[in-house]
């Protein structure tokens, strides 16, 4: 089973020893509530690095809805077991006070792309994401960090942040993992009712098959989705929808 580390100081002491041995570190940051999509990131990190570090931290600053933060599943024991099966060596599982000793007075923000797409509908979300990822990358000191393409806007913003702040960690993108019916894996899928789960694969189908973003939106609305946005840009089609109380995001290459 992976060794669990609770503080930045503890991990940095371990990291110094790993560096002296010449082993590279692959890092996978997560919110927990892990599934096969996360396992694919761990597998990618395992293949390319001598040591795999994963983090589990439900980051309060990226939740624009307090209820969403409170309801987010905390399943650390189950998560650690999945990590163990995936070859993770260390788990960084800090408390909020460890990550935010300043009570979140300092933050990292981006002034353009973070305000579009999901940023339009989740004010402050990407500032919370970039801030915690900056902290985690600084703590991890990894050669490589792994992120899924399902959160493609997040991936673009994290890559841009690393370039802007000269962070040496290489950001590795990993393909979206899907159910057999096309639904992108997400911890939020567990919140779908049986009827909503039956409808959910239509989200990916519409993004992939519609001739335009406008046609995809119309198709989704006709099927009963609440559509926040569907937009084509930079060779991809991005979308966010709601089924009942559950928000789903996805994107496909065009």
Buried (B, 14 or more C-beta within 10 A) or exposed (E): EBEBBEEBEBBBEBBEEBBEEEEBBBBBBBBBBBBEBBBBBBBBBBEBBBBBBBBBBBBBBBBBEEEBBEEBBEBBEEBBBBBBEBBBBBBBBBEBEBBBEEEBEEBBEBEEBBEBBBBEEBEBBBBBBBBBBBBBBEBBBBBBBBBBBBBBBBBBBBBBBBEEEEBEBBBBBBEBBBBEEBBBBBBBBEBBEEEBBEBBBBBBBBBBEBEEBEEBBBBBBEBEBEBBBBBBBEEBBBBBBBBEEBBBBBBBEE
